[in-house]
Amino acid sequence: MTVTSEKYREALRQFPAGVTIVTIKTPNQEQPHGLTVSAFASISPEPPMIMIAIDHRASGYQMLEQEGTVFAVNILSQEMSELSNRFAWIKDEDRFAVGDWGTAVTGAPILKNALAWLDCTIQNRYEAGSNTIYIGKVEASGTPGVGEAPLIYWNRGYRYLKKSEESTD
């Protein structure tokens, strides 16, 4: 028996995910691209590697398939839901017009006030159904927002952490 796409999505809505903006820079295009992504995970601390999964219908997919493309994962704090929405829904204007953007080692845009950012070169690509998994070798990282709460997506909406009274940090 095959699980339907609807049932699959219903089950996954029960698993909270952090929210990131993945920024992409290709050698052939001056203008970078960015999109909101929750399919992100740590793969290896030695060497430092992460993965992102991008739907083949996403606007950044074709860019990530080009040789020499680099990307950065910008982990958002819970105050950045509007920026997340901008990169998820805005199509016809410069998504980078809002936010404090810079670059690190690879030239992919990094959000200077993100909770954290990881600047990556593409190590491997793996097709997986309607997505491609990109393994990124982390070339540089930063943690400008250490101590802030992350933006979380759960059950079709953003959620916010509340520190308990018993918290020791």
C-alpha positions as CSV (number, residue, x, y, z in Angstrom):
1,M,0.0,0.0,0.0
2,T,1.3,3.4,-1.0
3,V,0.9,6.4,1.3
4,T,-0.8,9.3,-0.4
5,S,1.0,12.6,-0.7
6,E,-1.8,14.1,1.5
7,K,-1.3,11.6,4.3
8,Y,2.4,12.0,4.1
9,R,2.2,15.7,4.5
10,E,-0.3,15.3,7.3
11,A,2.1,13.2,9.3
12,L,5.1,15.5,8.7
13,R,3.1,18.5,9.9
14,Q,3.5,17.0,13.4
15,F,7.2,17.4,13.3
16,P,8.5,21.0,14.0
17,A,11.3,22.4,11.9
18,G,13.6,25.3,12.1
19,V,13.3,28.0,9.4
20,T,16.1,29.1,7.2
21,I,16.7,31.3,4.2
22,V,19.0,29.5,1.7
23,T,20.9,32.0,-0.5
24,I,22.4,30.9,-3.8
25,K,25.2,32.5,-5.9
26,T,26.2,31.1,-9.3
27,P,29.3,32.0,-11.2
28,N,27.2,33.0,-14.3
29,Q,24.7,35.4,-12.6
30,E,25.5,38.6,-10.8
31,Q,22.2,38.6,-8.9
32,P,21.9,36.1,-6.1
33,H,18.8,34.2,-5.3
34,G,17.2,33.1,-2.0
35,L,14.3,31.0,-0.7
36,T,12.8,29.9,2.6
37,V,13.8,26.3,3.4
38,S,13.0,24.0,6.4
39,A,14.5,20.9,4.9
40,F,18.0,21.4,6.4
41,A,20.1,19.2,8.7
42,S,23.6,18.7,10.0
43,I,25.4,15.8,8.4
44,S,29.0,15.8,9.8
45,P,31.1,17.8,12.2
46,E,34.4,16.6,10.7
47,P,34.6,17.8,8.1
48,P,31.7,20.2,8.7
49,M,28.9,19.3,6.3
50,I,25.2,20.1,6.1
51,M,22.3,19.1,3.7
52,I,19.4,21.0,2.2
53,A,16.6,19.5,0.1
54,I,15.2,21.6,-2.7
55,D,12.1,20.9,-4.7
56,H,12.7,20.7,-8.4
57,R,9.9,23.2,-8.9
58,A,11.6,25.8,-6.7
59,S,13.1,28.8,-8.4
60,G,16.6,28.1,-7.0
61,Y,16.8,24.5,-8.2
62,Q,18.2,25.4,-11.7
63,M,20.8,27.6,-10.1
64,L,22.0,24.9,-7.6
65,E,22.4,22.5,-10.6
66,Q,25.1,24.8,-12.2
67,E,28.7,23.9,-11.6
68,G,30.5,26.3,-9.3
69,T,27.3,27.4,-7.5
70,V,27.7,28.1,-3.8
71,F,25.0,28.6,-1.1
72,A,24.5,29.8,2.5
73,V,22.0,28.6,5.1
74,N,20.8,31.5,7.3
75,I,19.1,30.2,10.4
76,L,16.3,32.6,11.4
77,S,15.4,33.9,14.9
78,Q,11.8,34.1,15.8
79,E,11.7,37.8,15.2
80,M,12.3,37.1,11.5
81,S,9.0,35.6,10.3
82,E,8.3,38.6,8.0
83,L,11.7,38.0,6.3
84,S,10.9,34.3,6.0
85,N,7.6,35.2,4.3
86,R,9.4,37.6,2.0
87,F,11.7,34.9,0.7
88,A,8.8,32.3,0.5
89,W,6.2,34.4,-1.3
90,I,7.7,37.5,-3.0
91,K,8.3,36.9,-6.7
92,D,8.7,40.1,-8.7
93,E,10.9,42.3,-6.5
94,D,14.3,42.1,-4.9
95,R,14.0,39.8,-1.9
96,F,17.3,41.1,-0.6
97,A,16.0,44.7,-0.4
98,V,15.1,43.9,3.2
99,G,17.6,42.6,5.7
100,D,21.3,43.3,6.7
101,W,23.1,41.2,4.0
102,G,26.8,40.6,3.5
103,T,29.1,37.8,2.3
104,A,31.6,35.5,3.8
105,V,34.1,33.2,2.1
106,T,32.1,31.9,-0.9
107,G,30.3,35.0,-2.0
108,A,26.8,33.6,-1.2
109,P,24.7,36.2,0.8
110,I,24.7,35.8,4.5
111,L,22.3,37.5,6.9
112,K,24.5,39.4,9.3
113,N,22.0,39.3,12.1
114,A,20.7,35.7,11.6
115,L,20.7,33.4,14.6
116,A,23.5,31.6,12.7
117,W,24.8,31.2,9.2
118,L,26.7,28.5,7.3
119,D,28.6,29.4,4.1
120,C,28.9,26.3,1.8
121,T,30.3,24.9,-1.3
122,I,28.4,22.0,-2.9
123,Q,30.1,18.7,-2.2
124,N,27.4,16.3,-3.7
125,R,24.0,16.2,-5.2
126,Y,21.5,13.4,-4.9
127,E,18.1,13.2,-6.6
128,A,15.4,12.1,-4.2
129,G,11.9,11.9,-5.7
130,S,10.7,15.4,-6.5
131,N,13.7,17.0,-4.7
132,T,17.4,17.1,-4.9
133,I,19.5,16.8,-1.7
134,Y,22.6,19.1,-1.7
135,I,25.5,18.3,0.6
136,G,27.3,21.4,1.5
137,K,30.8,21.6,2.8
138,V,30.8,24.4,5.4
139,E,33.6,26.9,4.5
140,A,32.7,29.5,7.1
141,S,30.1,30.0,9.8
142,G,28.9,32.7,12.2
143,T,26.6,32.9,15.2
144,P,25.6,36.5,15.6
145,G,22.3,35.7,17.3
146,V,23.5,33.3,20.0
147,G,21.0,33.1,22.8
148,E,18.0,34.2,20.7
149,A,15.1,31.8,20.1
150,P,14.8,30.2,16.7
151,L,11.9,30.6,14.3
152,I,10.0,27.3,14.2
153,Y,7.4,26.0,11.6
154,W,4.9,23.5,12.9
155,N,1.4,22.4,11.7
156,R,1.2,25.0,8.9
157,G,2.3,28.0,10.9
158,Y,5.2,29.7,12.8
159,R,5.6,28.9,16.4
160,Y,7.6,30.7,19.1
161,L,9.5,29.3,22.0
162,K,9.0,30.4,25.5
163,K,11.7,29.8,28.0
164,S,10.5,28.0,31.1
165,E,10.9,29.5,34.5
166,E,13.2,26.7,35.4
167,S,15.6,27.4,32.5
168,T,19.3,27.6,33.7
169,D,20.6,29.7,30.8
